[in-house]
Amino acid sequence: MSFISRINFSGRIAEVVRRFPVAMLFALITTLTLIWVVDKKSADLFRWPLAGYIGFLAMFNWTIFKETFGLSQIKYWAGVVVICVLLGIYYTSIPANSQTEISCFWFFTAGLSSVLHFTVSFLPFIKKRDNTAFTHYNTKVFLSWVQSAVYGIVFYLALSLAILALDKLFDIRLDSIVYFKLFILVTGIIQTPFFLSEFPDDYYTAEAPAQKSVFKILTSYVLIPVTAGFGLIIYAYLGRVLLTGHEMVDWTFVMVLWFLFTGLLTWLFAAYFQNGSDNNWMSTYRKWFPVSAIIPVLMMLYSLYKVIDLQGIREEFYFAAFLAAFSLITVLYLSVRNDGDKRIIPWLLAALAVVMFMAGPFSICNVPVKSQQKKLVSDFTRQGVIKEGSLQIDTAVFYQDTNGMITNRLYFLESRKALSFLKPYDNNGVLHKDADSISAFSVIQLLRLNRVKTANEELFWSIYSPNKKVISISGFDKLIPVKNNEETTDMTEYLITKDDGSAVIYLTDTTVTLPQFSQSLYDLSLKPDAPKIMEMESGDYHVRIVINSVNGEKRNNKLEINNMDALVFIKKKSDH
């Protein structure tokens, strides 16, 4: 039997259209509209594929619900109408500026998509507990998706090579976006029908797993050893922390998260072979993995606590905290009841997704913002910027920003349009801006923040010149713009800085060396109120440097300039 006849694409399409007619319609809408809008600049057009994608997931779930509970055609199509009405409401709520702004809507959409994915795994088992059938059903769904992805990749590569050959042989000169559109087409029109055609039609039949299969070999001799090795590394690191007093690194929770993800997935795969074609590897793993994962989960919680205590809650930490809660509940439950109800896993994931993404003031959209605002007020109070509930900024003081945390908080809150909360503290009018006009850059300029990296005694310093003044350049012969400390190849005269802290001005017929250039800039950064102008002498030349902005680092008493925006004026001393 040939590969093409085995695929039987036309037969699969007919079967899928019969079983999932509305879901396939939304898959087609999503695919075609996404291909249409992918190279368009209008964000409004993106609403169609997004609504189509959510519609596909909703109709897919509704079809599974219909088959599970034996709904009549009338009830099924009535539900389709209701879902379409809800999709219309969802469509109108999609922000017009979807490509540029971070909005709570996108977190809501992420939560909605997650819930619709999780419900697929337990919808047929809402009323019926059957661990064996549940495991076999979800394993079959996963393998169906993997198989469809492999077919999709094969089709995409074959079509891409054909298009590439046409492009090169006939000088068609296709844009690269064509290959991305082809990827969308293959995913929506080829992979999706393949997946749906392989989707289980009998949810409760648990076929005996094959005694010898690639999936069993992968689970037994790849995933289980990898997970075990990962676990040994984590326990070895815990031993180092306990025995040597080594401080646990901040990203420990990321390492543990990967271990738990791999471990739980492997545990579910091993459960597929339980009482069927089991072996000692898998039975031992199923018994001991939940117990062995408890201590790594506690390590993850401690690591997260340290990071949040120092930096406050950010979206990634909030997300990791929910995953830690899920992991803790799951491994404790499976440790007590190794043969317990496996439906708890998708139920818990769906519930946490609802709370994390859709719970209003408790969602990922609001909790990190409130946390960063509180942390910023605490930082300002500690620095003396906020006293007695009011902003009181001393323009002669050079405020320190350890590890750039204040700067990061300001830009984070600006990206969430959440800096207006500072206005009630501005009783003395130091911000000079309306609440909605407060920007991170304006606050940084006002405070003259100097970032200090305590880990290796690095000092990040900067100079800003917010006030533009008229400066006399009378008598100067040359003007050289300096931008980002880069040598411009199309300029015949330019300035570059050296590793020894000096700067060299390359003129058409000579060079001018400024030995203490970096040190002079650093000294100027320590004088916030001083004019941002440097006068320097070098041989027969007088140099005036008008600074717009400069930032650099001081590491082990060595000065480095990262970026510089300035104007350099030069004249000979005899021309004074």
C-alpha positions, -999 to +999 in steps of 0.1 A: +000+000+000+015+034-010+020+063+013-007+084-005-033+056-004-026+050+032-031+086+041-065+086+022-068+124+025-102+126+007-117+099+029-104+116+060-119+150+049-153+134+043-153+117+077-142+149+095-168+171+077-195+146+087-184+144+124-171+179+130-188+202+104-189+234+123-155+230+138-140+224+104-158+255+091-142+276+118-108+260+111-112+270+074-122+306+084-093+308+108-068+296+082-079+317+052-083+349+072-049+345+089-033+340+055-051+371+043-041+394+072-006+381+081+011+406+059-014+434+065-007+463+088-043+468+101-047+453+135-085+452+131-082+424+105-066+402+131-099+398+149-112+373+123-086+346+127-085+351+165-123+347+168-122+318+143-096+300+164-116+304+196-147+293+176-129+262+164-120+252+200-155+259+213-173+239+185-148+211+189-157+209+226-194+212+218-192+182+194-175+161+221-202+171+245-229+162+220-214+127+215-209+122+252-244+130+263-262+119+231-278+153+223-304+156+196-297+175+164-321+203+175-302+207+208-268+205+190-277+232+165-293+254+192-260+252+211-241+262+179-263+293+176-256+302+213-219+298+208-219+319+176-237+347+196-210+345+223-183+346+197-198+377+182-196+394+216-160+381+219-152+395+185-164+430+194-143+430+225-110+423+207-088+455+210-082+474+178-046+480+187-039+443+193-004+444+179+010+472+201-004+472+236-005+448+265-041+444+275-060+423+300-080+409+270-050+389+259-046+373+293-083+365+292-079+350+257-050+329+269-071+316+298-101+309+276-079+290+251-063+270+279-096+260+295-110+249+261-079+227+256-081+212+291-118+204+288-112+182+257-093+159+280-121+153+305-154+161+288-162+125+279-155+116+316-175+142+334-199+117+349-179+085+345-148+076+363-127+051+345-090+056+349-080+031+323-103+045+296-094+081+306-057+074+302-061+055+269-083+083+256-059+111+264-029+091+252-047+085+219-055+122+216-018+131+222-005+105+197-031+116+171-018+152+174+018+140+171+010+119+140-009+148+124+021+171+131+045+147+115+022+145+084+019+183+084+057+187+085+062+162+056+036+181+035+051+215+044+087+204+035+076+188+002+056+218-009+083+243+003+109+225-018+086+225-048+079+262-045+116+269-039+125+250-071+099+270-091+113+302-076+149+294-085+143+278-119+118+304-133+130+335-115+096+341-099+113+359-069+087+350-043+086+369-010+096+349+021+062+355+036+049+330+011+065+302+030+049+314+063+015+315+046+021+280+033+029+269+069-005+284+080-023+266+051-008+232+059-015+236+096-051+246+091-062+226+060-040+195+063-029+189+099-062+198+114-083+173+094-056+146+100-059+152+138-097+152+138-098+120+116-077+102+142-096+116+172-111+087+192-148+080+183-152+055+211-142+073+243-145+043+267-128+015+249-094+008+263-075-013+238-045-033+251-013-014+243+011-031+219+037-052+236+064-037+214+060-002+202+081+029+197+060+047+222+067+021+249+104+022+241+105+060+243+087+060+276+107+032+292+142+039+280+143+076+272+117+096+292+120+077+325+159+077+325+159+114+315+135+123+343+154+102+368+187+119+358+170+153+361+158+144+396+192+133+407+207+166+396+181+185+416+187+164+447+225+168+443+221+205+441+199+205+473+227+185+490+252+212+480+229+239+494+224+221+527+260+209+532+280+239+520+257+268+528+256+277+491+228+302+484+201+287+462+201+305+428+170+325+419+162+304+388+159+271+407+121+272+403+126+271+365+148+240+367+122+223+389+093+233+367+110+215+337+116+184+359+080+183+370+066+189+335+087+160+321+081+138+351+043+142+351+040+137+314+061+106+317+040+094+346+009+097+324+026+078+296+036+051+319+001+048+332-010+040+296+007+006+299-005-002+334-019-038+336-014-041+299+021-044+286+038-031+318+074-036+329+094-030+361+108+003+349+073+018+344+056+003+375+085+014+398+084+049+382+046+052+386+049+043+423+078+065+433+078+096+411+050+115+430+068+109+463+102+119+449+088+151+435+076+165+468+109+179+479+117+195+445+083+211+446+091+226+481+125+238+466+105+255+438+082+272+463+111+284+484+129+297+453+098+315+441+093+331+476+129+344+475+125+359+440+091+375+448+102+389+481+131+406+463+115+416+430+078+416+437+053+396+416+057+397+378+037+378+353+062+350+350+065+346+387+027+346+391+024+320+364+051+299+380+034+302+414+002+287+400+021+259+384+038+253+417+004+251+434-008+226+408+024+205+411+022+204+449-015+194+450-010+168+423+021+151+437+006+150+472-026+135+459-008+109+438+016+101+467-014+093+489-035+076+462-013+064+434-043+049+417-065+079+424-088+097+400-066+110+372-093+135+362-080+157+390-051+167+367-071+185+339-098+196+364-072+214+385-054+229+355-087+242+341-097+257+375-063+273+380-065+288+344-098+304+352-085+319+384-051+330+369-065+345+337-101+354+344-105+362+381-105+400+377-086+416+406-069+382+414-059+376+378-024+378+362-035+411+347-039+429+380-019+411+408+016+418+392+007+455+386-005+460+422+026+442+435+050+463+415+033+495+425+037+486+462+073+476+457+080+509+439+064+529+468+086+509+492+117+516+471+109+553+470+102+554+507+135+537+515+154+561+492+137+591+508+119+600+475+085+596+493+082+612+527+050+615+547+030+604+517+045+629+492+071+629+465+100+650+477+129+649+452+162+666+460+177+676+427+212+677+442+210+640+453+222+612+431+197+584+438+210+548+437+192+520+418+205+486+430+205+461+401+183+485+381+152+473+400+135+507+402+142+513+365+127+479+357+096+486+378+090+519+362+092+505+326+071+476+336+043+498+350+046+521+320+040+492+297+009+484+317-003+520+317-001+519+355+022+548+364-006+572+370-008+559+406+021+582+414+001+613+409-017+613+443+018+613+458+028+644+438+015+669+463+045+692+456+041+692+418+075+677+412+064+655+383+050+685+362+028+661+343-008+649+342-015+614+357-018+598+322+013+615+309+038+602+335+065+581+318+093+559+331+119+580+313+106+613+329+108+598+364+143+584+358+155+618+346+139+635+376+155+611+400+188+609+381+189+572+389+223+555+390+221+517+386+244+497+409+249+460+403+259+446+437+267+411+426+301+420+411+304+456+422+294+471+389+282+506+388+259+516+359+261+554+354+244+578+331+241+614+320+209+630+307+204+665+294+166+670+294+168+708+290+179+720+256+196+754+258+212+777+232+249+771+231+274+793+213+296+775+188+312+806+174+348+801+162+347+763+159+358+748+127+343+713+128+312+696+141+312+658+146+280+641+157+285+610+180+258+584+182+258+551+201+296+550+204+298+534+169+323+542+142+303+553+112+319+539+081+305+565+057+320+594+078+355+606+072+357+623+106+344+606+138+351+599+175+357+565+190+365+555+226+393+532+237+396+505+263+420+526+283+394+553+289+407+577+262+389+589+231+404+596+197+389+621+172+398+611+136+400+642+114+407+643+077+444+652+081+452+644+118+440+628+150+431+644+184+435+623+215+415+630+247+433+609+275+408+612+303+377+612+283+358+584+301+368+596+335+357+631+327+323+618+316+320+597+348+329+627+370+302+647+352+276+620+359+282+626+396+271+662+393+234+661+383+230+699+382+262+707+363+259+718+326+263+688+303+292+704+284+328+694+286+357+717+275+390+698+268+424+706+254+446+683+233+478+696+216+469+724+193+431+718+195+403+729+218+374+705+220+339+713+232+315+683+238+278+690+242+261+659+257+226+648+251+229+614+268+256+589+279+255+557+298+282+533+308+296+509+335+323+511+361+336+476+367+366+470+390+375+507+387+375+504+349+352+527+330+333+517+299+310+537+277+280+518+263+261+545+245+267+581+237+247+608+220+267+641+217+280+668+195+317+674+193+330+709+183+367+714+174+389+744+167+426+751+167+439+771+197+454+797+174+419+805+162+407+815+197 
